[in-house]
Amino acid sequence: MKKIVLSFIICHLSLVSAGAQKQWSLRECCNYAVEHNISIKEQENKCRQQELSLSTARNSRLPDLTGSVSQSFSFGRGLTSDNTYTNTNTSNTSFGLNTSIPLFTGFQIPNEIKLNQLNLEAATADLEKAKDDIRMQVAKAYVQILYDMEIADVANRQIEIDSAQVARLEAFVKNGKAAEAELSQQKATLAKSRLTATQAVNDYRLAILTLTQLLELPTPDGFAIERPSQEELDALANVGLLGPDQIYAEALGVKPQILSQQLKLKGAEHSIKIAKAGNYPTLSLGGGIGTNYYTTSGFESEKFGKQLENNFSQSLGLNLSIPIFNRFKTRNNIRNAKIDHETQQLRLEDVKKTLYKEIQQVYYNAQNAQSKEKSAYEALLSSKDAFQLMQAKYENGKATITEFNESKNNYLKSESDLVQARYENLYQHALIDFYRGRELDF
């Protein structure tokens, strides 16, 4: 009897020992995972890169400024100022500053700015999609823990029933009211129940490990989650469901994967305009200042500072570039941009269809889970009544231990079926709300 009690305590403590620890709600788990997930951090870096690309595009309207310094030497015969040739050595030092301002680029710059703005918004939507993905993974792992906890509780109740029967039979054997074979059979049943409970606890621990790894926690030790109340679970059995078309209509306006593809489609339109800019002339304003210092061997040169002052020059000009023929490069760029636009349209349609298929699947899964929960509850009531009747018959000697165990197993299986249906219903309802743009929580 001591071994039986000890086994029950060890099995049960693994589930309830975390009760003194902080219990995580689903919302807390989702928020923590979003904050610490490495893939999400990588997507955040992509957003930062897009911000820099947008800044570069906006700054392309500004004038540029370049400085230059050159030094040259020449040797050998050369023409002198008196129109004769002689062997001379000369050196030339020059300094300059030049700038140019784009005045007209065939609308390329404003379209590049708009394209990068759309790319930034699309990257932000992709970031939200990555967050949604990790939230769904967390919710699935969270529900798995709840399910495994309930299954472990069922297994513990099975140990309690079998332990009580072993103790009862041991007393009967001592009094000569039961055979040793019957006691041995019940002990074997108890051992099998202990094995089932051990497996249930192991499944629970692995589910905890899976969730803590999603949260990027260093260890699962001391981690525990909140259980939804029985009232909340029971209420889901009769909750009305929106049709898939209604859910889809709401999802189109809120899901980030749709927004991302819509933004990329708009960006593809601006890419066509950028390619068409190659057909337009470009106009820029340029200017510069410069000076130089010059020396010739055999001739006296003015001092360095004086020459720089005397040779100082300024320039200002307009540069108009008119495209005439560039080997069909612009034409092919436009065609490629149009093909990219068509491809992006297909991607948007594909994402929409994928979303609708996901919603259909979740809707029918929720319907099935709801129906299964109702059926499982009715089956539990029937098997419970049957077990109680069989237990009374067995205690009065009108049923065998085999009949008793069979009735007990049917009862406990119906409990497990109800737990599975209940948490599947919980998960599918949470997904429906999630597709409608609500936060994952229960």
C-alpha positions, 0 to 999 in steps of 0.5 A: 500500500505504501508503494501505491501511495508513493507512486501516486504522489510522485506522479501527481507532484510532477503536475502540481509542484509548479503551483507555487511558481508563477503561472503563465497565461497564453497572452503572456506566453505570446508576448514573451515569445514575440519579444525574444524569438530570433526569427522575429528579431531578424525580421526587425532588422529587415525593417531597419534596412528598409528604413535606411533604403528609404532614407537613401532614396529621399536623400537622392534629391539633395546636391552632391559635393566632391573634392579633388586634388591632383598632382602631375609632373612632366619631363623632357622637351617642351614648348616654352613661352618664347615659342622654342623647344627646350628640356624642361621639368614642370609640375602642376598642383590643382584643387577643385570642388564640384557639385550637381543637383538633379532637376528632372529625372523622368520622375525616377526619384519620386517613384523610387521614394514611393517604392521604398516607402511601400517596401518598408510598409510591406516589411512591417507587415511581414514582421507582423506575419512572423509574430502571428506565426509564433503566436499560433505555434505558442497557442498550439503548444499551450493547448497541448500542455493543457491536454496532457495535464488533463490526461495525466489527471485521468491517469492518476484517477485510474491509479486511485481506482486500481489501488483501492481495488488491490487493497480491497482484494488483499483484504479479501484474500486474507479472509479467504473471500478472493483467489490469489489469481484475482489479486494478481490480475488486479496488481497487473492492472495497477502496474499498467495504470502506473505505466500509463500515468508515467507516460502521461507525465512524460508527455506533459514534461515534453509539452512544457519543454516544447513551449519553453523552447518557443519562448527561448527560456533557458530551462523548463524548470519551474514553468507552469501555465494557467488552466482555463476555468471549467465554466469557460470550457463548458461555454464553448460547447454552445458558442455559435460559429460565423461562416467561413465567408464571413471570417474571410471577409474580416480577415482580408482587412486585418491579416498582415500577409494580405496587406504585405502582398497588396503593398508589394503589388503597389510597389511593382506599379512604381517599379514600372514607372521607374523603368519608364523613366529611362525614356525621359531626358534628364536635366541637372545643374552643376557647378564647381570651383578650382585653382592650381599651382604651376612651376617650370624648371628654368623659369621663376614662378609666383609663390604658391599662395599667389598662384592659387589666388590668381588661378581661382576659377568658378563654373556653373552649367546645365546638363541635359541628357536625351536618350536616343538609343540604348540597345533596347535596355529601357524597353526590356526593363519596362517589360521585366517590370510589367512581368514582375507586376503580373507575378505579384498579382498572382502572389496576392491571389495565391495568398488570398486563396491560401488564407481562405483554405486555412479559414475553411479548415479551421471552421470545419475543425471547430464545427467537428470539435464542437460536435465531438465535445457534445458527443463525448460528454454524453458518452462520458455520462453513460460510461460513468453510470455504467461504471458505477453500476458495474462497481456496485455489482462487483462489490456485491460479488455479481461481476468479475474483476475482468468485467469491472476493469473493462467498465472502468477502462471504458469510463476513463477512455470516455474521460480522455475523449472528452478532454481531447475534444474539449481542448481541440474545441478551445484551440479551434475557437481561438484560431477563428477569433485570431483570423478575425484579427483578435488577440490569441487568448483564452 
